[in-house]
């Protein structure tokens, strides 16, 4: 599976046995994962849908909380440092 991302947008793509997590930084400290803002409800559903990536979702939630307190100027660098447990994570694209 390949994911096309515009040059000016950075994304972290984390493969799962049941799909992928695609995390993209937005504006005003928001973090989007698989096309939706990473609300508590959406994070819970992602953990249910992709149980092998539950710890990655938790890490992304922590990153979102940090961003909401102090939005970074370069989200691509911030996403690169996200907690990931899967050694096959594709990193920032």
Secondary structure as UniProt FT lines:
FT   TURN            7..8
FT   STRAND          11..15
FT   STRAND          20..25
FT   TURN            28..29
FT   STRAND          31..33
FT   TURN            34..35
FT   STRAND          36..37
FT   HELIX           40..49
FT   HELIX           51..53
FT   HELIX           54..69
FT   HELIX           75..80
FT   TURN            87..88
//
